Amino acid sequence: MNCRPTIALLLWMSVVGVVTSFAQAPQEEGPKGIFSKWFEKKPAAGAKGPFPGRISDASVDPESDTLSPLLRAEPVEFDRRENDSVERFPEIPGYESFSSATQKDIEGLIERIYEGYEARVDRMDPPDLRSSRTLAMGSVPSEFPTVWRDLADDPLWNDSASIRRSLEELYRTGLEHSHHLKVYRDLPLIRETGLQEADGDFDVETFLDGRLNRRNEPVGSSLTTGNTAARFFEHEDYLEAGVRKKLTSGAQITLSNRLATLSSNSSFLIPQHQGSSNLTLSVVQPLLQGAGYHYNQSKIKIARLETRNANAEFVRQLDSHLLEIDHAYWELYHARARFLLTRDLAGETASILERLEERADLDALQSEVLRARASLAMRQALLNRAEMDVRNSEERLRALVSDPTEDIGSNTELLPVSPPLLVRYVDDVRRVAKDALRNRPEVQQGFDALRAAMIRRDVFKNEKLPTLNLVADLMLGDIEARDRAGAAFENQFGDGTGYMLGFQFSQPLDNDAERARLLRSEIELRQQASRLRAIVDIVLLEALVSYRELMSSYRDMQGSYATLQASREELRQLRERLEIDTDDARGRTTAAQLQLILDSMDRNQIAEESFLRSIVSYNATFTSLQSARGTLLRRENVRIDRVLDADETHPNGALERLQLSEGAQGKEPSASPSPPGKRGKSFRRPPDTATPGPSSSE
């Protein structure tokens, strides 16, 4: 009997040691490198740091009680960065955390997949995209006479105000005000709450339980009361309070104290009106199913991967929206230039019709006059259609940008002032493909989905094990007379310790449910590896197709320019012949020559519109290539900050949101320098990152 206190003391020390070791288990770090620079939290002015609050493996702002797992990221000097963090993934090895052996194996698989695709990229050598061939392409002069070049950014209507907008200004306005982007910018913050929710399993829980029991029962045996009482009366009041917490090892620890008073008419209750106190420390530690740091951290790991997936999805949507703004801008530019071409064509057609009507009594046939009138009516109808295209293009651009100063349907004319790019763009196709492999958010999403599939497989593998729990209790207690529960609480620490050791075991005989879930997770893991390869294949395909389309667009622009030159020369010669000799050597009258000019104008209009479309297509395809490479956001130096702000849904309180803006450094110039008075109407040069020149694939 004398050895029991010693055994109890040793057991107490061992439990405390286990609890301490579990509490100091390695914690996972927040995600590094991928989005840590873009999505880091900016401390408010005057805020004290670092934040002392900790929940499992993430930081908590004690004032807002909001989880921000990236608070510990180092501040970033955006004006000195070489590349955006989102464009550096996947980082190999890419799992910056305390990983299990199988999770380290999946990192090895990811590295092998990534290196395999890098090797495939190094072997790329499509004959049509070799730089020796692309450098052999001719050039399109940036200076040539055209109706629309000097007038595309001039007002077309006299009954409305006008506002000049460059492509960069539209980007900036869209980043700040676009309702479409506001939908997606909250997605990372929504997913980030899953981290705090998953970490809630390890919260310290307090509990309080109180009862007032009054028993009044008939006595059927003298052993119940020990006297001749006909009924048994018992008054028991108790209050139990305590805390419980789940550790990352899976152990459930409960510390509670029960204060009670008890009195009855039984002769066996000694002393009467007793007050008692019982302090209990209970530990239930799973040894098989539910045991282990990695199993119990799996929810947090998956929540972190889902947060990273939401970040990547936001970046993908942001890139896609900027691409839509770019295409809408060039559609507006094309619509305005086409309107100018059609208006000029209608004016020249009206002039020819006037000359034919003047010669109706000389040599112009009635059929020739009617034909000219039909041509004029058709071109005026095309002019009305061109005006509608201009206005619809303006509305689409307003809808994408959501500028609060320009409502949809407003009486403001948008003037696109960024001139198109005509300079040849040459790059190494392998560098294009590698940029896509490193920068595209879809690749990061595929890698994280594979990591999540491995974690789920490990979870189901653990849940297939039998239930075997180690149970241990330490107990202190005391009883005092006259309902003195407080005295019992004070005296319970000096009267010895009780303890209990045991185990719990259970195992389904067939275990079909767990076996089926494990098998499903194994198949899903294999499927996810195949899906990752399919994603990378699509990313590389889009990069190569975009680059090939850019080269083809430039060749189309060359061909359209040559066609336009020939068409203009034909029209010029016909006009000169008409001015020199009204009746040519073949006996054609002036009216007949005017009909030839009218037909030539139709062909020239087709050539003008084809050349215009090729220019617009080349510029839109150039931006599409930047998007396919994953470098569009870097080219525009898009910046994402965390800020606290009130809005119409929370006018009295501030919520965290992501603020989008364009940085001042590293931006592509909107146009090459222009002499005074030209207002930047010369065509653009390519950005510094796209300087034409020979590459290693020659």
C-alpha positions in Angstrom: 0.0 0.0 0.0 2.9 2.4 0.7 4.2 2.1 -2.9 1.0 3.4 -4.4 1.8 7.2 -3.9 5.2 6.6 -5.6 3.6 4.8 -8.5 1.0 7.6 -8.9 3.7 10.2 -8.8 5.7 8.5 -11.5 2.6 8.1 -13.7 1.8 11.8 -13.2 5.4 12.8 -14.3 5.2 10.5 -17.4 1.8 11.9 -18.5 3.1 15.4 -18.1 6.2 14.5 -20.2 4.1 13.0 -22.9 1.8 16.1 -23.0 4.8 18.4 -23.2 6.4 16.4 -26.0 3.2 16.4 -28.0 2.8 20.1 -27.4 6.3 20.7 -28.8 5.8 18.6 -31.9 7.1 20.2 -35.1 4.6 22.5 -36.6 4.1 23.1 -40.3 5.2 26.4 -41.7 3.0 28.7 -43.7 3.3 28.4 -47.5 6.4 29.9 -48.8 7.4 31.2 -52.2 4.2 30.6 -54.1 1.9 33.4 -53.0 3.7 34.6 -49.8 4.8 37.8 -51.5 1.5 38.6 -53.1 -0.8 37.5 -50.4 1.2 38.6 -47.3 -0.6 40.7 -44.7 0.6 44.2 -44.4 0.8 45.3 -40.8 -1.3 48.4 -40.0 0.5 51.6 -39.0 1.4 51.5 -35.3 0.6 47.8 -34.9 2.8 45.9 -32.6 4.4 42.6 -33.7 5.0 39.9 -33.9 1.6 38.6 -33.0 1.9 36.4 -29.9 -1.2 34.3 -30.5 -0.7 30.8 -31.7 -3.1 28.1 -32.8 -1.4 24.9 -33.7 0.8 26.0 -36.6 -0.6 29.4 -37.6 -0.6 32.9 -36.2 -3.7 34.7 -35.0 -4.2 38.4 -34.6 -5.5 38.5 -31.0 -7.5 41.7 -31.7 -9.5 40.4 -34.7 -9.2 36.7 -33.8 -8.7 36.1 -37.5 -6.3 33.5 -38.9 -3.6 34.8 -41.2 -1.2 32.0 -41.9 1.1 34.2 -43.9 1.7 36.8 -41.2 5.2 35.6 -40.7 6.3 36.2 -44.3 9.1 38.7 -44.7 8.3 42.1 -46.1 8.8 42.3 -49.9 10.3 45.2 -51.8 8.1 45.0 -54.9 10.2 47.5 -56.8 13.3 45.3 -56.5 11.8 41.9 -57.2 13.0 40.0 -60.2 9.8 38.0 -60.6 6.5 37.6 -58.9 6.2 34.8 -56.4 3.2 33.3 -58.3 5.4 33.0 -61.3 8.2 31.0 -59.5 6.2 27.9 -58.8 6.4 25.0 -58.7 9.2 25.2 -56.2 11.1 21.9 -56.1 11.0 20.4 -53.5 7.8 22.2 -53.1 6.3 21.0 -49.8 7.6 23.3 -47.1 6.3 21.5 -44.0 6.9 18.7 -41.5 6.0 15.9 -43.9 5.5 12.2 -43.4 7.5 9.7 -45.3 4.8 9.1 -47.9 4.3 12.9 -48.4 8.1 13.2 -49.0 7.7 10.4 -51.6 5.0 12.4 -53.4 7.4 15.3 -53.5 9.9 13.0 -55.2 7.2 12.1 -57.7 6.4 15.8 -58.3 10.1 16.5 -58.9 10.4 13.7 -61.3 7.4 14.8 -63.2 8.6 18.4 -63.3 12.1 17.4 -64.4 10.7 15.1 -67.0 8.7 17.9 -68.6 11.7 20.2 -68.4 13.7 17.7 -70.3 10.9 17.5 -72.9 10.9 21.2 -73.2 14.7 21.2 -73.8 14.1 18.8 -76.7 11.5 21.0 -78.4 12.5 22.1 -81.9 9.5 22.7 -84.1 10.8 23.7 -87.5 8.2 26.4 -88.1 9.2 28.2 -84.8 13.0 28.1 -85.2 14.4 31.6 -84.8 16.3 31.3 -88.0 12.9 31.1 -89.8 11.2 33.7 -87.8 14.1 36.2 -88.2 13.8 35.6 -92.0 10.3 37.1 -92.0 10.0 40.5 -93.5 8.9 43.6 -91.6 5.9 45.9 -91.7 6.9 49.6 -91.7 5.5 51.5 -88.8 4.9 54.6 -90.9 2.5 54.3 -93.8 -0.5 56.4 -94.9 -3.9 55.2 -93.7 -7.2 56.8 -92.9 -7.5 55.5 -89.4 -4.0 55.7 -87.8 -4.2 59.5 -87.0 -7.9 59.6 -86.4 -8.6 56.4 -84.3 -8.2 58.4 -81.0 -10.1 61.5 -82.2 -13.8 61.9 -81.3 -16.3 60.5 -83.8 -19.5 62.0 -82.5 -20.2 65.7 -81.9 -23.1 65.1 -79.5 -21.2 63.5 -76.7 -18.3 64.1 -74.4 -15.1 62.1 -74.9 -12.5 60.6 -72.5 -9.1 59.4 -73.5 -8.0 56.0 -72.1 -4.8 54.1 -72.6 -4.7 50.3 -72.2 -2.6 50.7 -69.0 -5.2 53.1 -67.6 -8.0 50.6 -68.3 -5.9 47.8 -66.6 -5.5 50.0 -63.6 -9.1 51.0 -63.4 -10.3 47.4 -63.9 -8.0 46.2 -61.1 -9.5 48.7 -58.7 -13.2 48.7 -59.6 -14.1 45.6 -61.7 -17.0 43.8 -60.1 -15.9 40.5 -61.8 -12.5 40.7 -60.0 -14.2 41.5 -56.7 -16.0 38.2 -56.9 -12.8 36.3 -57.3 -10.6 38.3 -54.9 -12.6 37.1 -51.9 -12.1 33.5 -52.8 -8.6 33.2 -51.2 -9.9 34.9 -48.0 -12.9 32.5 -47.9 -10.7 29.5 -48.4 -8.2 30.8 -45.8 -10.9 30.5 -43.1 -10.7 26.8 -43.6 -7.3 26.8 -41.9 -8.8 28.3 -38.8 -11.8 26.0 -39.0 -9.5 22.9 -39.3 -7.4 24.1 -36.4 -10.5 24.4 -34.3 -10.1 20.7 -33.6 -7.2 21.6 -31.3 -8.9 24.4 -29.4 -9.0 24.3 -25.6 -12.6 23.6 -24.6 -14.1 24.6 -21.3 -17.1 22.9 -19.8 -19.4 23.4 -16.8 -22.0 20.9 -15.6 -24.3 21.4 -12.6 -27.1 19.3 -11.1 -29.7 19.5 -8.3 -30.8 15.9 -7.5 -33.7 15.2 -5.1 -34.5 11.5 -4.7 -37.7 10.4 -3.0 -38.1 6.6 -3.5 -39.9 3.8 -1.6 -37.7 1.5 0.3 -37.9 -2.1 -0.6 -35.0 -3.3 1.5 -33.6 -2.4 4.8 -30.1 -2.3 3.2 -31.1 0.8 1.4 -31.3 3.1 4.5 -30.1 0.8 7.3 -33.2 1.8 9.3 -37.0 1.5 9.4 -37.7 4.5 7.1 -40.4 3.8 4.5 -38.9 6.1 1.9 -35.4 7.0 0.9 -34.6 10.7 0.7 -31.3 11.9 -0.9 -30.2 15.4 -1.7 -27.2 15.7 -4.0 -26.0 18.9 -5.6 -22.8 19.1 -7.6 -20.9 21.4 -10.0 -18.2 20.1 -12.3 -15.9 22.4 -14.3 -12.9 21.7 -16.4 -11.0 22.0 -19.7 -10.3 19.5 -22.4 -8.0 19.7 -25.4 -7.0 17.5 -28.3 -3.3 17.3 -29.0 -1.7 16.9 -32.4 -0.8 13.3 -31.4 -4.6 12.5 -31.2 -4.6 12.4 -27.4 -7.6 13.8 -25.6 -6.7 15.4 -22.3 -9.4 16.4 -19.8 -8.8 18.1 -16.5 -11.9 18.6 -14.3 -12.9 19.2 -10.7 -16.2 18.2 -9.2 -17.6 19.9 -6.1 -20.6 18.2 -4.5 -22.8 18.1 -1.4 -24.7 15.0 -0.3 -27.2 14.2 2.4 -29.7 11.5 2.9 -31.8 9.6 5.6 -29.5 6.6 5.1 -27.6 5.3 8.2 -24.8 4.3 5.9 -23.9 7.8 4.8 -21.1 9.0 7.1 -20.7 11.8 7.7 -24.1 13.3 7.0 -24.3 16.5 5.0 -20.9 15.9 3.5 -19.1 18.1 1.0 -16.7 16.5 -1.4 -14.2 17.5 -4.1 -12.7 15.3 -6.8 -10.0 16.4 -9.2 -9.5 14.2 -12.2 -6.9 14.2 -15.0 -7.9 11.9 -17.9 -5.8 11.0 -20.9 -7.0 8.9 -23.9 -4.2 8.3 -26.4 -5.0 6.5 -29.6 -2.2 4.0 -30.5 -3.4 2.8 -33.9 -6.5 4.5 -35.5 -6.5 8.2 -35.0 -2.9 8.3 -33.7 0.0 10.3 -35.0 0.9 13.9 -35.8 0.4 13.6 -39.5 -3.1 12.1 -39.3 -4.3 14.8 -36.9 -2.8 17.5 -38.9 -4.3 16.3 -42.2 -7.2 18.7 -42.1 -4.9 21.6 -41.7 -2.6 20.4 -44.5 -5.5 19.9 -46.8 -7.0 23.3 -45.9 -3.6 24.9 -46.6 -3.5 23.3 -50.0 -7.1 24.4 -50.7 -6.1 27.9 -49.8 -3.1 27.8 -52.2 -5.5 26.4 -54.8 -7.8 29.3 -54.2 -4.9 31.7 -54.6 -3.9 30.1 -57.8 -7.5 30.3 -59.1 -7.7 33.9 -58.2 -4.5 34.6 -60.1 -5.8 32.6 -63.1 -9.1 34.6 -63.1 -7.2 37.9 -62.7 -5.0 37.0 -65.7 -8.0 36.0 -67.7 -9.8 39.2 -66.9 -6.9 41.4 -67.9 -6.8 39.4 -71.1 -10.5 40.1 -71.7 -9.9 43.9 -71.1 -7.0 43.8 -73.6 -9.1 42.0 -76.2 -12.0 44.4 -75.6 -9.7 47.4 -76.0 -8.5 46.1 -79.4 -12.0 45.3 -80.5 -12.9 48.9 -79.8 -9.8 50.1 -81.6 -10.8 47.9 -84.6 -14.4 49.0 -84.6 -13.4 52.7 -84.6 -10.8 52.2 -87.3 -13.3 50.2 -89.4 -15.9 53.0 -88.9 -13.4 55.5 -90.3 -12.6 53.3 -93.3 -16.3 52.8 -94.0 -17.1 56.5 -93.6 -14.3 57.4 -96.0 -15.5 54.7 -98.4 -19.1 56.0 -98.2 -17.9 59.6 -98.9 -15.9 58.6 -101.9 -18.8 56.5 -103.2 -21.1 59.5 -102.8 -18.6 61.6 -104.8 -18.5 59.0 -107.7 -22.3 58.8 -107.7 -22.5 62.6 -108.0 -20.2 62.6 -111.0 -22.2 59.8 -112.6 -25.4 61.7 -112.1 -23.8 64.8 -113.7 -22.9 62.7 -116.7 -26.3 61.0 -117.0 -27.0 63.1 -120.1 -23.5 62.4 -121.6 -22.2 58.9 -121.4 -23.4 57.4 -118.0 -26.0 54.7 -118.4 -29.0 54.5 -116.1 -27.8 51.1 -115.0 -24.4 52.5 -114.0 -26.1 55.3 -111.9 -28.4 52.8 -110.2 -25.5 50.5 -109.5 -23.6 53.4 -107.8 -26.7 54.3 -105.8 -27.0 50.7 -104.6 -23.3 50.7 -103.6 -23.8 53.9 -101.7 -26.9 52.6 -99.9 -25.0 49.4 -99.0 -22.0 51.3 -97.6 -24.2 53.6 -95.6 -25.8 50.5 -94.1 -22.4 49.2 -93.3 -21.5 52.6 -91.8 -24.6 52.3 -89.5 -23.5 48.7 -88.5 -19.9 50.0 -87.9 -21.3 52.7 -85.6 -23.2 50.1 -83.6 -20.0 48.0 -83.3 -18.2 51.0 -81.9 -20.8 51.7 -79.3 -21.2 48.0 -78.3 -17.4 47.7 -77.9 -17.5 50.7 -75.6 -20.2 49.2 -73.5 -18.3 45.9 -73.2 -15.2 47.7 -72.1 -17.2 49.6 -69.5 -18.7 46.4 -68.2 -15.3 44.8 -67.8 -13.7 47.8 -66.1 -16.7 48.9 -64.0 -15.4 52.5 -63.7 -17.7 54.3 -61.3 -17.4 57.5 -63.4 -18.5 55.8 -66.6 -21.8 53.9 -66.4 -22.9 51.4 -69.0 -25.0 53.4 -71.5 -23.4 56.7 -70.6 -23.0 59.6 -73.1 -19.2 59.4 -73.0 -17.1 58.4 -76.0 -14.1 56.2 -75.1 -11.0 57.2 -77.1 -8.3 54.4 -77.2 -4.9 56.2 -77.2 -2.5 53.2 -77.0 -1.3 52.6 -80.5 -0.9 49.1 -81.8 2.4 47.2 -81.9 3.8 46.5 -85.4 7.4 45.4 -84.6 8.3 41.8 -85.1 8.5 39.7 -81.9 11.0 36.8 -81.8 11.7 34.5 -78.8 13.0 31.1 -78.2 10.1 28.6 -78.2 11.8 26.6 -75.4 11.9 29.7 -73.2 8.2 30.3 -73.9 7.4 26.7 -72.8 9.6 26.9 -69.7 7.9 30.1 -68.6 4.5 28.5 -69.0 5.7 25.4 -67.0 7.0 27.6 -64.1 4.4 30.4 -64.1 1.0 29.1 -64.9 -1.3 28.7 -61.9 -2.9 25.6 -63.3 0.4 23.8 -62.8 0.5 24.8 -59.2 -3.1 23.7 -58.7 -2.2 20.3 -60.2 0.7 19.8 -57.9 -1.3 20.8 -54.8 -4.1 18.5 -55.9 -1.7 15.6 -56.0 -0.3 16.5 -52.6 -3.9 16.6 -51.2 -4.7 13.2 -52.8 -1.7 11.7 -51.0 -2.7 13.2 -47.6 -6.2 11.8 -48.1 -4.8 8.4 -48.9 -2.8 8.4 -45.7 -5.9 9.4 -43.7 -7.9 6.5 -45.0 -4.9 4.1 -44.4 -4.9 5.2 -40.8 -8.7 4.8 -40.4 -8.4 1.3 -41.7 -6.5 0.3 -38.5 -8.1 -1.1 -35.4 -9.1 1.2 -32.6 -6.7 0.8 -29.7 -6.6 3.5 -27.1 -4.5 3.9 -23.9 -6.6 5.2 -21.1 -5.1 6.8 -17.9 -6.7 8.7 -15.1 -5.2 10.5 -12.1 -7.6 11.3 -9.2 -7.5 13.5 -6.1 -10.4 13.7 -3.7 -11.6 14.6 -0.2 -14.8 14.6 1.9 -15.7 17.0 4.7 -18.7 17.2 7.0 -21.3 20.0 7.2 -21.4 20.5 3.4 -17.9 22.0 3.3 -17.1 21.4 -0.3 -14.6 24.3 -0.3 -12.6 22.7 2.5 -12.7 19.4 0.7 -11.2 21.2 -2.4 -8.4 22.6 -0.3 -7.6 19.4 1.5 -7.7 17.0 -1.5 -4.1 17.8 -2.5 -2.6 16.3 0.6 -4.6 13.1 1.0 -3.0 10.8 -1.7 -3.5 10.1 -5.3 -5.6 7.5 -7.1 -4.9 6.3 -10.6 -6.4 4.1 -13.3 -4.7 2.5 -16.3 -6.5 0.7 -19.1 -7.1 0.3 -22.8 -9.9 0.2 -25.3 -10.0 -2.0 -28.4 -12.4 -2.4 -31.3 -12.2 -3.8 -34.8 -14.9 -4.5 -37.4 -14.7 -8.1 -38.6 -15.0 -7.3 -42.3 -14.0 -3.6 -42.2 -15.6 -3.2 -45.7 -16.2 0.6 -45.4 -12.7 1.5 -44.5 -11.2 -0.9 -47.1 -13.4 0.6 -49.8 -12.4 4.2 -48.8 -8.8 3.3 -48.9 -9.0 1.6 -52.3 -10.9 4.6 -53.6 -8.2 7.0 -52.4 -5.5 4.9 -54.0 -7.3 5.0 -57.3 -7.9 8.8 -57.0 -4.2 9.3 -56.2 -3.3 7.5 -59.5 -5.9 9.5 -61.3 -4.6 12.8 -59.9 -1.1 12.0 -61.1 -2.5 11.4 -64.6 -4.5 14.6 -64.3 -1.4 16.5 -63.4 0.4 15.3 -66.5 -2.7 16.2 -68.6 -2.7 19.7 -67.1 1.0 20.2 -67.9 0.4 18.9 -71.5 -2.4 21.4 -72.0 -0.3 24.3 -70.5 2.6 23.5 -72.9 0.2 23.1 -75.8 -1.4 26.5 -75.1 2.0 28.1 -74.9 3.2 26.7 -78.2 -0.1 27.4 -79.9 -0.1 31.0 -78.7 3.4 31.5 -79.9 2.6 29.9 -83.2 -0.5 32.1 -83.5 1.6 35.2 -82.9 4.0 34.2 -85.6 1.1 33.4 -88.0 -0.5 36.7 -87.1 2.6 38.6 -88.0 2.8 36.7 -91.3 -0.8 37.5 -91.9 0.0 41.1 -91.3 2.8 41.0 -93.8 0.6 39.4 -96.4 -2.3 41.8 -95.8 0.1 44.7 -96.1 1.4 43.5 -99.5 -2.2 43.0 -100.6 -3.1 46.4 -99.5 -0.1 48.0 -101.3 -1.2 46.3 -104.5 -4.8 47.3 -104.1 -3.8 50.9 -103.4 -1.6 51.0 -106.4 -4.4 49.7 -108.6 -6.8 52.3 -107.3 -4.2 55.1 -107.7 -3.6 54.2 -111.3 -7.3 54.1 -112.1 -7.7 57.5 -110.6 -4.7 59.0 -112.4 -5.9 57.5 -115.7 -9.3 59.2 -115.2 -7.7 62.5 -114.5 -5.3 62.3 -117.5 -7.8 61.1 -120.1 -11.5 60.9 -119.8 -11.8 58.4 -122.6 -9.0 55.7 -122.6 -7.5 54.0 -125.6 -9.9 51.1 -125.3 -12.9 53.3 -125.9 -14.1 53.2 -122.3 -16.1 56.2 -121.3 -15.6 58.3 -118.1 -18.7 56.6 -116.6 -17.2 53.2 -117.3 -13.9 54.2 -115.7 -15.8 55.5 -112.7 -17.4 52.0 -112.4 -13.9 50.5 -112.5 -12.9 52.8 -109.7 -16.0 51.9 -107.8 -15.1 48.2 -108.1 -11.5 48.8 -107.1 -12.7 50.7 -104.1 -14.6 47.6 -103.0 -11.4 45.5 -103.3 -9.4 48.1 -101.6 -11.8 48.3 -98.7 -11.5 44.5 -98.2 -7.7 44.8 -98.2 -7.8 47.8 -95.8 -10.1 45.9 -93.4 -8.0 42.7 -93.7 -4.8 44.6 -92.8 -6.6 46.4 -89.9 -7.9 43.0 -88.6 -4.4 41.5 -88.9 -2.9 44.4 -86.8 -5.5 44.0 -84.1 -5.2 40.2 -84.1 -1.4 40.5 -83.8 -1.7 42.8 -80.8 -4.4 40.7 -79.1 -2.3 37.5 -79.8 0.7 39.2 -78.3 -1.1 39.6 -75.0 -2.5 36.1 -75.3 1.0 34.8 -75.5 2.0 36.7 -72.3 -1.0 35.1 -70.6 -0.1 31.6 -71.9 3.4 32.1 -70.6 2.0 33.2 -67.2 3.9 36.5 -67.4 1.0 38.9 -68.1 0.7 40.0 -64.5 4.4 40.5 -64.2 4.5 42.5 -67.4 1.9 44.8 -65.9 3.5 44.6 -62.5 0.2 43.8 -60.8 0.4 44.1 -57.0 -1.9 42.5 -54.4 -2.1 43.9 -50.8 -4.1 42.9 -47.8 -6.1 45.9 -46.4 -8.9 46.4 -43.9 -11.7 48.3 -45.3 -15.4 48.9 -44.7 -18.0 48.5 -47.5 -21.7 48.7 -48.1 -22.2 45.3 -46.5 -20.3 46.2 -43.4 -20.5 50.0 -43.0 -19.7 49.9 -39.3 -16.8 47.5 -39.4 -13.8 46.7 -41.5 -13.1 43.4 -43.1 -9.9 42.2 -44.6 -9.8 42.3 -48.4 -7.3 42.0 -51.3 -6.5 45.3 -53.0 -5.3 45.1 -56.6 -3.1 47.8 -58.1 -0.5 48.4 -60.8 3.0 49.0 -59.5 5.0 51.9 -60.8 8.1 49.8 -61.7 8.7 47.4 -64.5 5.7 48.5 -66.6 5.8 48.4 -70.4 5.8 51.8 -71.9 2.5 52.5 -73.6 4.2 54.1 -76.7 7.5 55.1 -78.0 8.4 58.8 -77.4 6.6 61.1 -79.9 7.3 64.6 -80.9 5.1 67.3 -79.6 1.7 67.5 -81.2 1.7 63.9 -82.3 0.0 62.7 -79.1 1.6 59.3 -79.2 0.1 58.1 -82.5 3.3 56.3 -83.6 3.1 52.5 -83.3 4.3 50.9 -80.2 7.6 49.1 -79.7 7.6 45.7 -77.9 8.4 45.7 -74.1 11.9 45.1 -72.9 11.1 41.5 -72.0 10.3 40.9 -75.7 13.1 42.5 -77.5 13.5 41.0 -80.9 16.7 39.2 -81.7 18.3 35.9 -82.3 17.8 33.0 -79.9 19.5 29.8 -79.0 17.3 27.7 -81.2 18.8 28.9 -84.4 
